[in-house]
Amino acid sequence: MIHRVLFDGKRAVGVEFSRGRASRCDARSDPVSGTRLAAHILQLSGVGDPEHLGRIAVPVVHELRGVGKNMQDHYVARVSYPVVGAQTANERSRGLPLAGEVMRWLFTGKGMLTYSPSIVAASVKVVEESATPDLQCTLAPGSFKGGQIGVLEETRGLSAGAWQMPPLSRGYVEAKSNRPGDAPAINPRYLSEESDRRAIVGGLRLARRMFAAPALQRFVREETLPGAETRRRRRKSGGAFRRHRTTRWRITLRSSALSLLYHYRARDEA
């Protein structure tokens, strides 16, 4: 766990971290932090908004009010359909079929184990005033429990997901204390911009049109996620896609938090 960046004045000289015990590495080493945690580490190091740093009792090393602001994340809404008369990844992901897929991959380098979570993608424009494609829609060779990527359903199914690109909604990452072990507050503020909500609704309509196409219609049955009844009841409220969704975690911290780390490291190596 990275605790903080170590500074000599305003010059980064190393990183304090723990791996069973507290340690330190100098600026020529390569400690790595995920995108979401970069802003958190900078804040714990004294780089950020002075008002926020004061609230968590961290001395200010460098004032940079944008650290942790302008977080963007893709919000994915999914639809799922049961399938008959065709194979999907669902039934081949467990038991003897899975063992067969493992052997197929070992001997041929082909099969289900070479699939990505989605095998078809389309970039489209669904918001009328957009000048370029504003949404990506993907088709997966299986369907996921609760719409959450990670666990496939037991019965045969297909699913599609749609997300706005780029999202206009902005959130934040903010340290809640000066203790490295305390998780930061992360609020992406999904769908807070009307254009993002319109894009998601347009994406779900596009996904449903794909499954209604003649090439697929003979294999799919009534929508199970969010479901036909949910679709009728929540047509206006948008509640269905708020519950049955996941996220891409493609985050951009446009506060230049990451570039600040690289800037300091480049100066150290010059």
C-alpha positions as a Markdown table, in Angstrom:
| # | Residue | x | y | z |
|---|---|---|---|---|
| 1 | Met | 0.0 | 0.0 | 0.0 |
| 2 | Ile | 1.4 | 3.4 | -1.0 |
| 3 | His | 1.1 | 5.9 | 1.9 |
| 4 | Arg | 2.3 | 9.1 | 0.4 |
| 5 | Val | 4.8 | 10.8 | -1.9 |
| 6 | Leu | 7.8 | 12.1 | -0.1 |
| 7 | Phe | 8.9 | 15.7 | -0.8 |
| 8 | Asp | 12.0 | 17.8 | -0.3 |
| 9 | Gly | 10.4 | 21.1 | -0.4 |
| 10 | Lys | 8.3 | 20.8 | -3.6 |
| 11 | Arg | 10.5 | 18.2 | -5.2 |
| 12 | Ala | 9.3 | 14.6 | -5.0 |
| 13 | Val | 12.2 | 12.4 | -3.7 |
| 14 | Gly | 10.4 | 9.1 | -3.1 |
| 15 | Val | 7.4 | 7.2 | -1.9 |
| 16 | Glu | 6.5 | 5.8 | 1.5 |
| 17 | Phe | 4.6 | 2.5 | 1.4 |
| 18 | Ser | 4.0 | -0.6 | 3.4 |
| 19 | Arg | 4.2 | -4.3 | 2.6 |
| 20 | Gly | 4.1 | -5.9 | 6.1 |
| 21 | Arg | 6.2 | -3.0 | 7.4 |
| 22 | Ala | 6.8 | 0.6 | 6.5 |
| 23 | Ser | 9.3 | 1.1 | 3.6 |
| 24 | Arg | 10.5 | 3.8 | 1.3 |
| 25 | Cys | 11.6 | 3.8 | -2.3 |
| 26 | Asp | 13.4 | 6.6 | -4.1 |
| 27 | Ala | 12.1 | 8.6 | -7.1 |
| 28 | Arg | 14.0 | 6.4 | -9.6 |
| 29 | Ser | 11.9 | 3.3 | -8.7 |
| 30 | Asp | 8.5 | 2.5 | -10.2 |
| 31 | Pro | 5.7 | 2.3 | -7.6 |
| 32 | Val | 2.4 | 1.9 | -9.3 |
| 33 | Ser | -1.1 | 3.1 | -8.2 |
| 34 | Gly | -4.4 | 2.7 | -9.9 |
| 35 | Thr | -6.1 | 5.7 | -11.4 |
| 36 | Arg | -8.7 | 6.0 | -8.7 |
| 37 | Leu | -6.1 | 6.1 | -5.9 |
| 38 | Ala | -3.7 | 8.5 | -7.5 |
| 39 | Ala | -5.7 | 11.5 | -6.4 |
| 40 | His | -6.1 | 10.0 | -2.9 |
| 41 | Ile | -2.3 | 9.5 | -2.6 |
| 42 | Leu | -1.6 | 13.0 | -3.8 |
| 43 | Gln | -4.0 | 14.4 | -1.2 |
| 44 | Leu | -2.4 | 12.4 | 1.6 |
| 45 | Ser | 0.9 | 13.8 | 0.4 |
| 46 | Gly | -0.2 | 17.4 | 0.8 |
| 47 | Val | -1.0 | 18.1 | -2.9 |
| 48 | Gly | -4.5 | 19.3 | -3.4 |
| 49 | Asp | -7.1 | 21.8 | -2.3 |
| 50 | Pro | -5.9 | 23.5 | 0.9 |
| 51 | Glu | -9.4 | 23.7 | 2.3 |
| 52 | His | -9.8 | 19.9 | 1.9 |
| 53 | Leu | -6.3 | 19.1 | 3.2 |
| 54 | Gly | -7.0 | 21.3 | 6.3 |
| 55 | Arg | -10.1 | 19.3 | 7.1 |
| 56 | Ile | -8.1 | 16.0 | 7.1 |
| 57 | Ala | -5.1 | 17.6 | 8.9 |
| 58 | Val | -2.6 | 17.1 | 6.1 |
| 59 | Pro | 0.0 | 19.9 | 5.7 |
| 60 | Val | -0.1 | 21.6 | 2.3 |
| 61 | Val | 3.0 | 20.9 | 0.1 |
| 62 | His | 1.6 | 22.1 | -3.1 |
| 63 | Glu | -1.8 | 23.8 | -3.8 |
| 64 | Leu | -3.6 | 22.2 | -6.7 |
| 65 | Arg | -7.3 | 22.6 | -6.2 |
| 66 | Gly | -8.3 | 20.2 | -9.1 |
| 67 | Val | -6.8 | 17.1 | -7.5 |
| 68 | Gly | -9.6 | 14.5 | -7.3 |
| 69 | Lys | -12.1 | 16.6 | -9.2 |
| 70 | Asn | -13.6 | 16.0 | -12.6 |
| 71 | Met | -13.8 | 12.2 | -12.3 |
| 72 | Gln | -15.4 | 10.6 | -15.3 |
| 73 | Asp | -16.7 | 7.0 | -15.5 |
| 74 | His | -18.7 | 5.2 | -18.1 |
| 75 | Tyr | -22.0 | 4.0 | -16.7 |
| 76 | Val | -23.2 | 0.7 | -18.4 |
| 77 | Ala | -26.8 | -0.4 | -18.6 |
| 78 | Arg | -27.5 | -3.9 | -19.7 |
| 79 | Val | -30.3 | -6.0 | -21.3 |
| 80 | Ser | -30.4 | -9.8 | -21.2 |
| 81 | Tyr | -32.3 | -12.4 | -23.1 |
| 82 | Pro | -32.6 | -16.2 | -22.7 |
| 83 | Val | -31.6 | -18.2 | -25.8 |
| 84 | Val | -32.9 | -21.4 | -27.4 |
| 85 | Gly | -31.4 | -23.3 | -30.3 |
| 86 | Ala | -27.9 | -21.9 | -30.1 |
| 87 | Gln | -24.9 | -22.2 | -27.8 |
| 88 | Thr | -23.8 | -19.4 | -25.5 |
| 89 | Ala | -20.9 | -18.9 | -23.1 |
| 90 | Asn | -23.2 | -19.5 | -20.1 |
| 91 | Glu | -23.6 | -23.3 | -20.4 |
| 92 | Arg | -20.0 | -23.8 | -21.5 |
| 93 | Ser | -18.5 | -22.0 | -18.5 |
| 94 | Arg | -19.0 | -24.8 | -15.9 |
| 95 | Gly | -18.6 | -28.6 | -15.5 |
| 96 | Leu | -17.5 | -30.8 | -18.3 |
| 97 | Pro | -18.1 | -28.2 | -21.1 |
| 98 | Leu | -15.7 | -25.9 | -19.3 |
| 99 | Ala | -13.1 | -28.7 | -19.1 |
| 100 | Gly | -13.5 | -29.3 | -22.8 |
| 101 | Glu | -12.9 | -25.6 | -23.5 |
| 102 | Val | -9.8 | -25.7 | -21.4 |
| 103 | Met | -8.4 | -28.6 | -23.4 |
| 104 | Arg | -9.4 | -26.9 | -26.7 |
| 105 | Trp | -7.5 | -23.8 | -25.7 |
| 106 | Leu | -4.4 | -25.8 | -24.6 |
| 107 | Phe | -4.2 | -27.7 | -27.9 |
| 108 | Thr | -5.5 | -25.1 | -30.4 |
| 109 | Gly | -5.4 | -21.7 | -28.7 |
| 110 | Lys | -9.0 | -21.3 | -29.7 |
| 111 | Gly | -12.4 | -21.5 | -28.1 |
| 112 | Met | -14.4 | -19.7 | -25.4 |
| 113 | Leu | -11.3 | -18.9 | -23.3 |
| 114 | Thr | -10.1 | -16.6 | -26.0 |
| 115 | Tyr | -13.3 | -14.6 | -26.0 |
| 116 | Ser | -13.4 | -11.0 | -24.6 |
| 117 | Pro | -16.5 | -10.0 | -22.4 |
| 118 | Ser | -18.0 | -8.6 | -25.6 |
| 119 | Ile | -17.4 | -9.8 | -29.2 |
| 120 | Val | -19.4 | -7.2 | -31.1 |
| 121 | Ala | -19.3 | -3.4 | -30.6 |
| 122 | Ala | -20.9 | -0.5 | -32.3 |
| 123 | Ser | -20.2 | 3.3 | -31.9 |
| 124 | Val | -23.3 | 5.2 | -32.7 |
| 125 | Lys | -25.0 | 8.6 | -32.3 |
| 126 | Val | -28.2 | 8.5 | -30.3 |
| 127 | Val | -28.5 | 12.1 | -29.1 |
| 128 | Glu | -29.7 | 14.2 | -31.9 |
| 129 | Glu | -27.5 | 17.2 | -31.3 |
| 130 | Ser | -24.2 | 15.2 | -31.0 |
| 131 | Ala | -21.7 | 15.9 | -33.8 |
| 132 | Thr | -20.0 | 12.5 | -33.4 |
| 133 | Pro | -20.9 | 9.1 | -32.0 |
| 134 | Asp | -21.9 | 9.5 | -28.4 |
| 135 | Leu | -22.5 | 5.9 | -27.3 |
| 136 | Gln | -20.9 | 2.5 | -27.5 |
| 137 | Cys | -23.1 | -0.7 | -27.5 |
| 138 | Thr | -21.6 | -4.1 | -27.1 |
| 139 | Leu | -23.0 | -7.6 | -27.5 |
| 140 | Ala | -21.8 | -10.4 | -25.1 |
| 141 | Pro | -21.8 | -14.1 | -25.9 |
| 142 | Gly | -23.4 | -14.8 | -22.5 |
| 143 | Ser | -25.6 | -13.2 | -19.9 |
| 144 | Phe | -24.6 | -12.1 | -16.4 |
| 145 | Lys | -26.3 | -12.6 | -13.1 |
| 146 | Gly | -28.0 | -9.4 | -12.1 |
| 147 | Gly | -26.4 | -7.7 | -15.1 |
| 148 | Gln | -23.0 | -7.5 | -13.3 |
| 149 | Ile | -20.1 | -8.7 | -15.4 |
| 150 | Gly | -18.2 | -11.5 | -13.7 |
| 151 | Val | -20.7 | -14.3 | -13.0 |
| 152 | Leu | -22.5 | -15.9 | -16.0 |
| 153 | Glu | -26.0 | -17.3 | -15.6 |
| 154 | Glu | -26.5 | -21.1 | -15.6 |
| 155 | Thr | -29.0 | -21.1 | -18.5 |
| 156 | Arg | -28.3 | -20.0 | -22.1 |
| 157 | Gly | -28.5 | -16.3 | -22.7 |
| 158 | Leu | -27.1 | -13.3 | -24.5 |
| 159 | Ser | -26.8 | -9.7 | -23.3 |
| 160 | Ala | -25.9 | -6.2 | -24.5 |
| 161 | Gly | -24.5 | -3.2 | -22.7 |
| 162 | Ala | -24.5 | 0.5 | -23.6 |
| 163 | Trp | -22.6 | 3.4 | -22.2 |
| 164 | Gln | -22.2 | 7.0 | -23.1 |
| 165 | Met | -18.8 | 8.3 | -24.5 |
| 166 | Pro | -17.5 | 10.4 | -23.2 |
| 167 | Pro | -19.7 | 10.9 | -20.2 |
| 168 | Leu | -20.3 | 14.5 | -19.3 |
| 169 | Ser | -21.2 | 13.8 | -15.6 |
| 170 | Arg | -18.4 | 14.7 | -13.3 |
| 171 | Gly | -17.6 | 13.2 | -9.8 |
| 172 | Tyr | -14.8 | 13.3 | -7.3 |
| 173 | Val | -12.3 | 11.3 | -5.3 |
| 174 | Glu | -11.6 | 12.7 | -1.8 |
| 175 | Ala | -9.6 | 11.5 | 1.1 |
| 176 | Lys | -11.7 | 11.2 | 4.2 |
| 177 | Ser | -8.8 | 11.2 | 6.7 |
| 178 | Asn | -5.0 | 11.4 | 6.8 |
| 179 | Arg | -4.7 | 7.6 | 7.3 |
| 180 | Pro | -3.6 | 5.7 | 4.2 |
| 181 | Gly | -5.7 | 2.7 | 5.2 |
| 182 | Asp | -9.0 | 4.6 | 5.1 |
| 183 | Ala | -10.7 | 4.3 | 1.8 |
| 184 | Pro | -11.4 | 7.6 | 0.0 |
| 185 | Ala | -14.9 | 8.9 | -0.8 |
| 186 | Ile | -15.5 | 8.1 | -4.4 |
| 187 | Asn | -18.6 | 9.6 | -6.0 |
| 188 | Pro | -18.8 | 9.4 | -9.8 |
| 189 | Arg | -22.2 | 11.3 | -9.8 |
| 190 | Tyr | -23.4 | 9.0 | -12.6 |
| 191 | Leu | -26.1 | 10.4 | -14.9 |
| 192 | Ser | -26.1 | 13.8 | -13.3 |
| 193 | Glu | -26.0 | 15.3 | -16.7 |
| 194 | Glu | -29.2 | 15.1 | -18.8 |
| 195 | Ser | -27.2 | 14.3 | -22.0 |
| 196 | Asp | -25.8 | 11.2 | -20.3 |
| 197 | Arg | -29.3 | 10.0 | -19.3 |
| 198 | Arg | -30.5 | 10.5 | -22.8 |
| 199 | Ala | -27.6 | 8.6 | -24.2 |
| 200 | Ile | -28.2 | 5.6 | -21.9 |
| 201 | Val | -31.9 | 5.5 | -22.8 |
| 202 | Gly | -31.0 | 5.7 | -26.5 |
| 203 | Gly | -28.5 | 2.9 | -26.0 |
| 204 | Leu | -31.0 | 0.6 | -24.4 |
| 205 | Arg | -33.4 | 1.2 | -27.3 |
| 206 | Leu | -30.6 | 0.4 | -29.7 |
| 207 | Ala | -29.8 | -2.9 | -27.9 |
| 208 | Arg | -33.4 | -3.9 | -28.0 |
| 209 | Arg | -33.6 | -3.2 | -31.7 |
| 210 | Met | -30.6 | -5.5 | -32.2 |
| 211 | Phe | -32.2 | -8.4 | -30.4 |
| 212 | Ala | -35.5 | -7.8 | -32.4 |
| 213 | Ala | -33.6 | -8.2 | -35.7 |
| 214 | Pro | -34.7 | -11.3 | -37.7 |
| 215 | Ala | -31.2 | -12.9 | -37.4 |
| 216 | Leu | -31.5 | -13.0 | -33.6 |
| 217 | Gln | -35.2 | -13.0 | -33.0 |
| 218 | Arg | -35.7 | -16.7 | -33.7 |
| 219 | Phe | -33.1 | -17.6 | -31.0 |
| 220 | Val | -34.1 | -15.2 | -28.2 |
| 221 | Arg | -37.1 | -15.2 | -25.9 |
| 222 | Glu | -38.7 | -12.5 | -23.7 |
| 223 | Glu | -36.3 | -10.0 | -22.2 |
| 224 | Thr | -35.3 | -11.0 | -18.6 |
| 225 | Leu | -33.2 | -8.0 | -17.6 |
| 226 | Pro | -34.5 | -5.5 | -16.9 |
| 227 | Gly | -37.6 | -7.4 | -18.1 |
| 228 | Ala | -40.7 | -6.6 | -20.1 |
| 229 | Glu | -42.8 | -5.7 | -17.1 |
| 230 | Thr | -40.1 | -3.5 | -15.7 |
| 231 | Arg | -39.8 | -1.9 | -19.1 |
| 232 | Arg | -43.5 | -1.0 | -19.1 |
| 233 | Arg | -43.6 | 0.2 | -15.5 |
| 234 | Arg | -40.4 | 2.3 | -15.6 |
| 235 | Arg | -40.6 | 3.6 | -19.1 |
| 236 | Lys | -40.6 | 7.2 | -17.9 |
| 237 | Ser | -38.7 | 7.0 | -14.6 |
| 238 | Gly | -35.5 | 5.4 | -15.8 |
| 239 | Gly | -35.4 | 3.3 | -12.6 |
| 240 | Ala | -34.7 | 0.1 | -14.5 |
| 241 | Phe | -31.3 | 1.1 | -15.9 |
| 242 | Arg | -30.3 | 2.6 | -12.6 |
| 243 | Arg | -30.7 | -0.8 | -10.9 |
| 244 | His | -29.4 | -3.1 | -13.7 |
| 245 | Arg | -26.0 | -1.6 | -14.5 |
| 246 | Thr | -22.3 | -1.8 | -14.1 |
| 247 | Thr | -19.4 | 0.6 | -14.7 |
| 248 | Arg | -16.4 | 0.7 | -17.0 |
| 249 | Trp | -14.1 | 2.4 | -14.5 |
| 250 | Arg | -12.4 | 4.3 | -17.3 |
| 251 | Ile | -11.7 | 7.3 | -15.2 |
| 252 | Thr | -10.0 | 10.5 | -16.2 |
| 253 | Leu | -8.8 | 12.8 | -13.5 |
| 254 | Arg | -8.5 | 15.9 | -15.5 |
| 255 | Ser | -7.0 | 17.7 | -12.6 |
| 256 | Ser | -3.5 | 16.8 | -13.9 |
| 257 | Ala | -3.0 | 14.8 | -10.7 |
| 258 | Leu | -1.3 | 12.0 | -12.7 |
| 259 | Ser | 0.7 | 14.4 | -14.8 |
| 260 | Leu | 2.0 | 16.0 | -11.6 |
| 261 | Leu | 3.4 | 12.7 | -10.4 |
| 262 | Tyr | 5.1 | 12.2 | -13.8 |
| 263 | His | 6.4 | 15.8 | -13.8 |
| 264 | Tyr | 8.0 | 15.4 | -10.5 |
| 265 | Arg | 9.5 | 12.0 | -11.4 |
| 266 | Ala | 10.9 | 13.4 | -14.7 |
| 267 | Arg | 12.6 | 16.3 | -12.8 |
| 268 | Asp | 14.2 | 13.8 | -10.4 |
| 269 | Glu | 15.6 | 11.7 | -13.3 |
| 270 | Ala | 16.8 | 14.7 | -15.3 |
